Amino acid sequence: MGLNLGRSFEQTHEQALPRSLELARELEETDDDEVIREKLGLLLDSISEDLHVQFVSNVSELYRGMQSENCLVRVEHLSRVLETLELEDSPLKISDENERHYANAVIPVPEGIKIALSEGEAPGPVRIIVGFGKTIIGFKSDNISVDEIEFSESDIRDAKERAYLCRHVSGILKKNDIRYMIIRIPFNMIREQYLTEEEKQKKPPFAFRGVRLDQSENG
C-alpha cells in the first residue's frame, strides 16, 4: 500500500509541472524523429502559454538586443532553462567542476553565435546536441564569474579571434538573469503548420524561434 501511495504522490507531483517542461524533458530523452515531429509544435505552443511570450522567427533583433544589454550567450538544455524560468527557486547552475578554463560561453556577435551553434568546432564543452534542436540563452553576467580564455596558436589556428569571442563562466544564473532564449530547430522536424511562409518557400536547414524574456511580465 505504501508503494502505491508513493507512486500516486510522484504522479501528482509530475502532473503539477508546467506542460512545456514536461514536453521538453520528453523530447530531450527521445531519439524517435516521429515523436519529435508530432510534439514539437505543441512544445512551442506550451512554452508561449506558460511563459506568456510570443515566439518570433526572425531572431536578428534578439541578437541585437543581447548586444545592447551586454549579454553573454551559451548553449543549454531547454529543460534546464525552463526549470529556472517556470519553477520556484530553481536557478541554473553553471558548474566549474574542473579548474581548466574552457569555452562555455561566447559574446553575442555573429562569429560568437556561430561557435555556440557549431557541431563541435569550439574547443571544450560549449556544445549540447539535442535531437529537436539547440537552445541558446542570452544572459546577464552580473551575478556569475566570467573569465577570458587564452588559446594557444599551436592548438588552434584562429587563437586570437577565439580568445576575443569566447568566455568561461561559472556560478548561478537566476531567472531574471536570463534575458533571451532562441531555439534552432532542424527544418525537417517542424510540421508545415508551424512554418512561416518564407520558410515554406526557402526550406532552410534550420528554423529559428526566439523570445525576449520580459521578467516584469513573466513574474
N, C-alpha and C positions, 0 to 999 in steps of 0.2 A: 504493500500500500504506500509506504514511504517513497518507493521508487516512482510510482505513478504520480504522486503529488509533486515530486521534484521535477519530473518531466513536464507536468502541467504548468508549473511555475516558469520553467525555461521557455515553453512555447508562448506563454503570456508575455514574457519579457521580450522575446523576439518580435512578437506581433506589435509591441509598443514602439519599435524602431520606425523611423521615417521610411516610407516606401522607397525613396530614392537610394537610401543607404543599403537597404536590403538588396535592391536590384544591382547596385554597384558591386557589392560583395559577390553576388551570384555570378555576374558576368566576368569578374576578375578570376574566378575559380574554374570557369569552363573553357574548354578548347573546342566546343561544338559551334561551328560557324552559323548553323541554322538557328540555334538558341539565341546567339548574339543578334542576328538579323531580326528575329522575332521580337526581342525585348529591348533593343537599343532605343527605339523611338519612345517607348514607354519610360525608359530611364531618363531621357532628356525632358520629357513632359513632367515627370515626377520631381526632378531637380528644380525645374521652373516653379512648380507649385510649392514645394517645401521651402525653397529659399526666397520665394516671391520676387523672382527675377525673370527677365526675358532674354533668351539667347540671341546673339547676333551671328551672322555667318561671315561678315567682313570684319576680321579681327584687327585690322591695321590700326584703327582708332584705339583699341585696347592696348596695343603695344606702345603707342604714343603716350597713352595715359600712364603706363608703367614708367616710362622715361621721365615724364613730368613730375611724378611722385617719388622719383629716386628709388624705385623698387629694385629688387633682385628677382631672378627667375630660377626655378628649379622644377624638375620632373618629379611627380609624386603619384602614388596610387590614389585614384579617385576616391576610394572608400575612406582613406585616411583623411583626405581633405574634407569630405562630407561629415565625418565624425566630429571634426573640430568645428565646422560651421553649424551643425544641426544639433549636436548633443551638448549638454551642460558639462562644464569642467572637463573637456576633452582636448586639451591643447595638443598641437602637433609637435612631437619631439623629433628633432634632428640630432641624432646621436653622434658622438665623437669617440667611438669605442677604441680607435687606434689613434696614435698621435701624428700619423702621416697626413699631411695636408693635401688631400686630393680634391679634384674639381667636382663639387656637388651643387654649384650654382653659377649663374652667369649674369652679366649685365644685359638689360633688355634692348640691345641693338640687334639689327638683322643677323650679323655673324654670330652673336651670342645665342640668339634663339635657334639658329641653325645647329649649333653644337648641342644645345639641350635636346633637340628633337632628333638628332642623328642616331643611327643604329650602331653605337659603339665606337665612333670616331674619337670621342674625347677620352683622354686618359683618366682612369679612375671610375668609380661607380656613380657617374652622373645620370645614367640611363635606367629606365624601367620599361620592360616590354610587356604590354598587355594586349590581348587579342582584339579588343574592341577599340583600341586607340590609346594614345598617350595623353596624359593630363599635365599641363604646366600651370604653375601658380606664380603670380607676381605678388611679392610680399614686401612689407616694410621691414627693415633690418634693425630698427632702433633697439629692440629688446633681445637680440641674439649676438653672438660673436661672429665677426666677419674677418677673414684673413686673406691676404693676397697669396698667390702661389707662384713659386719660381719653377719654370720649366727649363730643362737643360737642352741646349741646342743639339746635343748628341742623342737625346731621346726623341725629339720631335722637331720637325722642320720649322714650323711657324711658332717657335717657342715664345717670342716676344709678343706676338698677337694673342696667343693663348693666355699669357700672363695678364694682358690687358683685359681680356674678356671674362676670364674665369675667377671664381672665388671659392673659398672653403668656408662654410657656415656651420655653426653648431649651437644648440640651445633649444629654446621652446618658442614656437610660434603660437600666439593666441589668436582667437577668432578675428579680432579687429586688425591684426597684422596682415591678414590675407585680403588683398585688395582686388585681385583679378584671377579668373580661372578660365583656361582655354583647353578644349579637348580637340585633339587631332584624330580624326576617325577615318579608317580606310574606306574609300568610296564604295566598295562592293559590300560593305557591312550595313549600309543605310538603305532602308526601303524608300521607294520613289516618293511617297507622300511626304517624307521628311526632307526632301531635297529642294533647293531653290531652283527657279527656272534657269538661272545661269549655270548651276551645277549640272542640271539635266542635259544642257546643251554641250558644255565643255567636258564633262566627265573627268574631272581632275583625279589624280591618285588619292588625294585626301580631301575630306571636307572638314572645315573648322567651325566649332561652335564655342562662343565665349561670352562671358559676363563680367561686368564690373560689379563688385560687391559693395553696395552702399550699406554699411553696418548700422547707420542711423535708422534705416528702414527695416533691416533684417534682424534687429534685436541685438 
